[in-house]
Amino acid sequence: MKNIVRVFQQEKYYLRLFAAGVVNGIGDRFSQVALLTLLLQLTGSGLAVGTALAIRVIPFLLFGPFGGMLADRFSRKKILIITDLSRVAFAISFVLVNNESDIWIVYLSTFILAAGEAIYAPARKSLIPLLVKKENIIKINGLEQVMLGMVLIGGSFSGALVSFFFGPDMTFWLNGLSFLIAAMLIASIPSFTSKNDHIKNNEELNLFYSIKRMKKLVTASTALYIAFLFEFIVPLFNGMDNVLVSIYAVQEFHLGDIGVGLFYGALGIGLMLSFIMAQRIHQNLLSIGLAALILEGACLIVLSRVHLAFAAFVIYILASFVSGIGNTCFDSIVMKETPTDHQGLVFGWLATMSNTLIGLSMFASGMILETINNRMLGFIGGMGFILTGLFLFIVYWIKQKEPLNQKE
């Protein structure tokens, strides 16, 4: 805890961005818990819930690369403020949903909120290196995992409680308020002059240009190349894991909604604890990140075999702990290996790939579970993590052996 406070004292501007992320994230969790419950109450249809979840993924495919290009062209701070303020009304609009004929409001507002997040995410990630000292990058990315942990713990539990005692409308109002507070926090961060704040050639908003530029950046750095492959492969198995959290809680351990909250809480605890180890990492980011991926897979395989709820809770903490370390390593690699004025582009494409593939994986996992049992899918997902880690180690070894003229 003292180390976290020390980092915040050194990086006061990042503290405001961190606080905005916590407020935004918890507000979104509030709304998501209440919204899915509301959909089930009004329609009694799992299809409506599935559609709402799918709609959250589609905008990343459409707007993720565009958001990254905007982040490299305009002020990242202004992009964050504008996207937060523009989402306030749509976050609150769910209070207008009173019967099944109003479901279209859910779908429209969900799409626009997700589109805003697709533009927001790369701008936020690429703003971090402008705010913090270079030597603190790894610690800051560790704190990003702490932030996600706080959101998982605070948002899931408190969102369910607020919805239960005060009704879903209260969570929607609070979500709208969270966007407003987050915008105010970000507005208090001084503006930093960088290359991305200057108007560039219009060609840089061209999709084909961005693909060409992305390819050049990725192939110029072995570490960035591996990070790119990581974001391309791992989400395919992450989707399985996401689907199984609720299914394990309800169908395997018979804990109902309380179990879902407990398991998500365990994930949050693991992410927060990962900072303890992440702050001590100074080198060998790629090797540590891939080792963490393999260990996460091993945890998921063990999880697919345990039958005690307490054991599952502990394993979820361990899996999330090593996952947080791996995420810290790979985010730090991207920030260190990518020029500042192109970080928006890179983070935009990575967010697009990861969110789109996770969505497809979740959909496919739901279909696969019609033919195989839950624990087998969990075993497959765990093996996927392990094999991916080993594969990326091999690719890294091969890339390191390439002659210098080939790399160029």
Summary of the structure (lengths in Angstrom):
residues: 408
radius of gyration: 20.7
end to end distance: 44.5
largest distance: 65.7
contacts: 1500
relative contact order: 0.15
helix: 88%
strand: 0%
